[in-house]
Amino acid sequence: MPAQETKPVRNEFGLDLFQHRGSVYEGKTGLQFCSLQQAEDLAGFVEKHGGIEKVQKLIADSLERTGLSPRYTRPDEKKKDIFPPKEKDENRVFAKDLMGNKHYYYRFYNENGIELYTMEKKREFFQTVYIPCDGFMVGIDQRHRLEEVLKWLPTLEHGIRGEIERVFNQSMEAPDRWADLGFANLLGRYEEAKAHNAPIAAERQRQADERRAQQDAREQQLAQERQARYDSAIREAEGNIMAGKINY
């Protein structure tokens, strides 16, 4: 992207961050780092995502995979797209999310040999990690928590499908608990889940309507009180005028 369209973001961590169109990017990798709103408390944002050491390792790992961004290798080139598309390879797959919508995903491997994916268009540090299950891609956590993810997956006695079924069944057994429709779609129980959720949705709507009605009533009461104070002030002023208490 043209240099004049970016603005450096000063930070206490010595990171090369720049602002562009409502987001903050890391300069060496070109990856989206956070939103402008999150950048207002950058220290808190970094701490929330594992601390500066974790972020620096994330940058180093990304550089090892993809190399420096065009911002560094072609600094004088006036290009609108600083994120050129990756070359086609066998790790790029077209697959369904839990609701059946198709996206491109990118496969990566780890030392445990577990096949995991990230959504290709989510070019950011804290993207969701997906695992394939019965023809669907299931989002399980954020990539910056990959160490925890890799420890958790082997503990699932019946794999990711078994965990989905366990969580889904717990929801279906509780009349007031919302059943995840994505899980239902994977398990072939979508209509059953919709029927289960219907009274919950109706109750939530009733509560929302009730809150809205209460707010409307409060606003109407305040308006009436303001009008009453105004009318009282007018009557008092008129009375003073009639009694000759106000001199012109």
Salt bridges, closest charged atoms under 4 A:
GLU5 OE1 - ARG21 NH2 3.88
GLU5 OE2 - LYS80 NZ 2.45
ASP16 OD2 - ARG71 NE 3.73
ASP61 OD2 - LYS57 NZ 2.97
GLU77 OE1 - ARG74 NE 2.29
GLU77 OE2 - LYS79 NZ 3.57
ASP97 OD2 - HIS103 NE2 2.97
GLU115 OE2 - ARG107 NH1 3.23
GLU120 OE2 - ARG92 NE 2.63
ASP134 OD2 - ARG161 NH1 2.35
ASP141 OD2 - ARG145 NE 2.98
GLU147 OE2 - LYS54 NZ 3.92
GLU157 OE2 - HIS158 NE2 3.91
GLU163 OE2 - ARG166 NH2 2.68
GLU192 OE2 - ARG189 NH2 2.98
GLU203 OE2 - ARG206 NH2 2.70
ASP209 OD1 - ARG212 NH2 2.41
GLU210 OE1 - ARG206 NH1 2.76
